[in-house]
Amino acid sequence: MEERLHKPQGITIVETVIPAPPGNSFDIENIISIEEEHRTIYNDENNLAVYIFFANRSSSNDTPNRVTLGSAYRNTSIVIYKKTINEIADSNGIDIPLTEKTTLNHELGHLLGLVNLQLDDIHQQHEDTQNNKHCRVEECLMYFETTGNRSAIASSLLRKSMVSDLDPLCIEDLQAKGGK
């Protein structure tokens, strides 16, 4: 966030541990209910507040072959499906913190308007037409593989030793939206 946002007063992170919600999986309506019950910090005229929920369950949209590692929803909210990240990482020998950070940064990219979320990108041609709202450049942070085929996600993450950066076109789109 510090690398891509103009926040001269800095960025503050407030962590709150809540009791583990019950259930086998979460849909976005469940996540919104949890947020409404527990979120305490909101945007004001001088501050941007982002709510990030690390879920102890998987997404209700998951199937045996397709999974979701995280989702951006509303305008300042993200869910990270920690259970799914742990399962994929543990069963494939993938670094859990790297997977979490990649997923979180990807979802933050969506909150910042990438890729072409409001049809306002200056480089609309780099949007992946097979996976809308994602970049077609495989090395880009905004590539689609935080949602998809379980084995493709694992294969992609196994090749990484660090979190991918945004490709030059995504950076230019972000800068055109006011980022840096």
C-alpha atoms as one frame of an Amber mdcrd trajectory, in Angstrom:
protein
   0.000   0.000   0.000   2.818   2.396   0.831   4.361   1.751  -2.578   1.185
   2.504  -4.577  -0.895   4.985  -2.506  -0.371   8.650  -1.672  -0.645   8.479
   2.132   1.781  11.095   3.548   0.483  10.544   7.110   1.338   6.864   6.826
  -0.678   3.680   7.073  -1.931   2.222  10.337  -2.983  -1.393  10.742  -5.439
  -2.292  13.485  -5.878  -6.000  14.175  -8.900  -7.400  15.968  -9.358 -11.057
  16.775 -12.972 -12.213  16.743 -14.443 -15.571  17.724 -14.331 -18.076  14.871
 -17.709 -17.966  13.125 -19.405 -21.352  12.754 -20.141 -23.112   9.496 -18.473
 -25.114   6.758 -18.065 -22.292   4.228 -18.869 -18.619   3.732 -20.762 -16.814
   1.025 -20.357 -13.065   0.619 -23.600 -12.446   2.550 -22.083 -14.304   5.546
 -18.898 -12.252   5.254 -20.892  -8.998   5.083 -22.824  -9.972   8.223 -19.570
 -10.661  10.070 -18.174  -7.331   8.893 -21.297  -5.449   9.985 -21.040  -7.000
  13.438 -17.310  -6.454  13.972 -16.046  -3.582  11.809 -15.228  -0.518  13.902
 -13.244   1.754  11.566 -14.727   3.408   8.476 -13.655   5.971   5.881 -13.891
   9.625   6.759 -12.916  12.784   4.888  -9.204  12.330   5.663  -8.787   8.581
   6.042  -9.354   5.448   4.031 -10.256   2.370   6.060 -10.026  -1.128   4.578
 -11.650  -4.109   6.291  -9.831  -7.423   5.778 -11.347 -10.629   7.136  -9.213
 -13.768   7.323 -11.827 -16.512   7.128 -11.461 -19.797   8.978 -13.562 -21.443
   6.267 -13.566 -21.711   2.492 -15.764 -19.927  -0.016 -19.203 -21.435  -0.630
 -18.400 -21.124  -4.352 -15.546 -23.647  -4.110 -15.823 -26.996  -5.841 -13.457
 -29.984  -5.708 -11.483 -28.450  -8.602 -12.047 -24.675  -8.350 -11.278 -22.554
  -5.317 -11.186 -18.930  -4.240  -8.260 -17.649  -2.182  -9.690 -14.169  -1.658
 -12.296 -11.668  -2.817 -12.688  -7.921  -2.814 -16.278  -6.895  -2.173 -17.966
  -3.600  -1.476 -15.646  -0.628  -1.929 -13.269  -1.170   1.014 -13.640  -4.809
   2.031 -11.655  -7.990   1.428 -12.002 -11.588   2.547  -9.000 -13.929   2.539
  -9.962 -17.605   2.673  -7.212 -18.675   5.064  -8.449 -22.268   5.289  -8.175
 -22.699   1.517  -4.745 -21.054   1.391  -3.507 -23.390   4.128  -4.908 -26.468
   2.374  -3.360 -25.625  -1.000  -0.043 -24.593   0.518   0.228 -27.603   2.835
  -0.664 -30.159   0.160   1.742 -28.668  -2.409   4.699 -27.485  -0.312   3.962
 -23.822  -0.965   4.967 -20.984   1.345   1.855 -19.907   3.288   2.934 -16.291
   4.045   3.854 -15.747   0.377   0.459 -17.089  -0.704  -1.378 -14.892   1.810
   0.558 -11.784   0.811   0.062 -12.455  -2.911  -3.678 -12.939  -2.383  -4.015
  -9.865  -0.169  -2.074  -7.623  -2.571  -4.127  -8.926  -5.512  -7.414  -8.135
  -3.743  -6.117  -4.687  -2.714  -5.414  -4.114  -6.412  -9.095  -4.734  -7.100
 -10.102  -2.251  -4.385  -7.865   0.297  -6.122  -9.818  -0.231  -9.346  -7.696
  -2.791 -11.191  -8.236  -4.257 -13.751 -10.777  -2.164 -15.619 -13.351  -2.531
 -12.831 -15.125   0.673 -13.789 -14.266   0.466 -17.480 -11.945   3.434 -16.962
  -8.483   1.943 -17.449  -6.345   3.787 -19.979  -4.956   0.412 -21.126  -8.130
  -1.660 -21.457  -6.433  -4.003 -23.922  -4.477  -5.730 -21.142  -7.651  -7.010
 -19.482  -7.916 -10.787 -19.855 -11.044 -11.384 -21.948 -11.359 -14.952 -20.584
 -11.110 -13.784 -16.953 -12.708 -10.352 -16.727 -11.298  -7.783 -14.324  -7.882
  -9.483 -14.388  -4.671  -8.781 -16.284  -3.657 -11.017 -19.167   0.065 -10.781
 -18.228   0.926 -13.981 -16.319   3.719 -12.320 -14.317   1.440  -9.500 -13.127
   0.001  -9.433  -9.609  -3.451  -8.937 -11.158  -3.348 -12.169 -13.163  -6.462
 -14.262 -12.448  -5.041 -17.228 -10.563  -6.246 -16.381  -7.064  -9.559 -17.849
  -8.162  -9.605 -20.905 -10.308  -8.395 -24.403 -10.880  -6.814 -25.813  -7.716
  -3.838 -27.368  -9.524  -3.222 -24.275 -11.695  -3.143 -22.068  -8.592  -0.706
 -24.447  -6.900   1.498 -24.626 -10.005   1.549 -20.845 -10.333   2.405 -20.322
  -6.663   5.146 -22.978  -6.729   6.984 -20.931  -9.374   7.042 -17.832  -7.170
   9.695 -16.904  -4.652   8.251 -13.440  -4.069   4.990 -11.566  -4.569   4.537
 -10.495  -8.182   4.486  -6.785  -8.921   2.007  -5.004 -11.120   2.957  -5.001
 -14.804   3.717  -1.590 -16.379   0.229  -1.210 -17.880  -1.477  -1.900 -14.534
   0.861   0.632 -12.883  -0.031   3.243 -15.513  -3.755   2.515 -15.018  -3.353
   2.886 -11.261  -1.434   6.150 -11.681  -4.196   7.472 -13.941  -6.639   6.751
 -11.090  -4.493   8.773  -8.641  -2.112   6.122  -7.299   1.619   6.095  -7.691
